[in-house]
Amino acid sequence: MRTDRRRFLKLITSIAGILTVANLQERLLPEIEAFTIQSTPTITNNRSSRKTVSDPNAVRVVVVRGSDSVDPQVCVEKALEALGGVEELVPPGANILIKPNVGFYDNDATTDPRVTAAVVNALKKTQPAKIVVGESALRGVDVNYAFRVTKTRTLAEAAGAEVRDLRKDDSVNVQIPNGLALKSVNVFKTASDSIIVTVPRLKRHSSTTATISLKNLMGIIPDDEKGKFHETNLNQCIADLNLALHPKLAIIDATRAMTKRGPSGGVMVTLNMIVASTDPVAADLIAAQELFKAENAADPQAAAARIDHIQNAAQVGVGTADPSKIEVLNINVS
């Protein structure tokens, strides 16, 4: 009897121990999972408004910051993932025009070719009909030579894109009924027939304060139109052009930003950053703030808000420049 009693007590003790461990695991599991989710990558929300990240009416701008060792491909992929995933952003089977800034022969003044190639690689997941990396460059610049010396052609073609001098395109006239400086504009046919992804270098500009994704679209118009823009009202013409052919995505190369002066010959600052949004106005506003921060401006937000073509683009309906309607999602990758 004593033996049976001992066995019974041991059995009861074992069962109690199992239940205690199970209860402890159940209580600890949410904490373990929460720690795992937060550990990689490090994600911080810096909201420029009181809205929550889940607010469907807010415009999201993603800022991905990487260390020196992080491949731009990783930063681009993280940015697109945070915007909902590239398959949700771009429909399958589309013609895509990736428009980097390759308006100069100097790598500092042009989009980093690794970023351009990273965008090509990311967009291939949508199984597009065609991806073209296209540019018409600054007036007087040989586009094909710029493609070659900046290594844009080599890396973009290796990624699977066609690289095209847009000046060899036919041009078509696009109406802009709600434009303020322009009621129509001639654009290259590749641009009018494609989903446009604007991929500029973040930098200063002597005429427009900064040149980011909105101004980058001037590379889809012929040289005579560029002249007309400068002779008319450059800031409003940039806004009207983006109203005519609204970019689907803005992916801004801020791996190195050109500060103080531009569009060439400025002071380069390494930021290891990609800024992305489906709203090019919001993207440019937030990227401009980062540009002024790199210059140690007293009030980067106020300086960015004074860029005329960004405000003009918001006024004609291209996107939002209202900080209370923009959410910034910061993602740190190391």
TAVEN-V203838 format. One record per backbone hydrogen bond with DSSP energy under -0.5 kcal/mol. CO is the residue of the C=O (numbers start at 1). NH is the residue of the N-H. Records with the same first field share a line. If there is no record, write none. Layout:
CO->NH ; NH
//
This chain:
1->5
2->6
3->7
4->8
5->9
6->10
7->11
8->12
9->13
10->14
11->15
12->16
13->17
14->18
15->19
16->20
17->21
18->22
19->23
20->24
21->25
22->26
23->27
24->28
25->29
26->30
28->32
29->33
30->34
31->35
32->36
33->37
34->38
35->39
36->40
41->43
42->332
44->46 ; 330
45->47
46->328
52->55
55->58
59->327
60->278
61->329
62->64 ; 276
63->65 ; 331
64->66 ; 274
65->333
67->70
71->74 ; 75
72->76
73->77
74->78
75->79
76->80
77->81
78->82
79->83
80->85
81->84
85->88 ; 89
86->90
91->94
94->96 ; 129 ; 130
95->195
96->98 ; 132
97->99 ; 197
98->100 ; 134
99->199
100->102
101->111
103->138
106->109
107->110
112->115 ; 116
113->117
114->118
115->119
116->120
117->121
118->122
119->123
120->124
122->125
123->126
124->127
126->93
127->93
130->96
131->162
132->98 ; 134
133->164
135->166
138->141
141->143
142->146
143->147
144->148
145->149
146->150
147->152 ; 153
148->151
151->155
152->156
153->157
154->158
155->159
156->160 ; 161
157->160
162->133 ; 164
164->135 ; 166
165->168
166->169
170->189
172->187
174->185
176->179
183->176
185->174
187->172
188->191 ; 192
189->193
191->194
195->97
196->198 ; 248 ; 249
197->99
198->251
199->101
200->253
201->203
202->258
203->211
205->209
208->210
209->205
211->203
212->216
213->217
214->217
215->218
216->219
217->220
218->221
220->188
222->225 ; 226
223->227
224->228
225->229
226->230
227->231
228->232
233->237
234->238
235->239
236->240
237->241
238->242
239->243
240->244
241->245
249->198
250->277
252->254 ; 275
253->202
254->273
255->271 ; 272
257->259 ; 269
258->204
259->261 ; 267
262->206
266->268
267->259
269->257 ; 271
272->66
273->254
274->64
275->252
276->62
277->250
278->280
279->283
280->284
281->285
282->286
283->287
284->288
285->289
286->290
287->291
288->292
289->293
290->294
291->295
292->297
293->296
297->300
299->303
300->304
301->305
302->306
303->306
304->307
306->308
307->310 ; 311
308->312
309->313
310->314
311->315
312->316
313->318 ; 319
314->317
321->323
322->325
323->326
325->59
326->48
327->61 ; 329
328->46 ; 330
329->63
330->44
331->65 ; 333
332->42
333->67
//
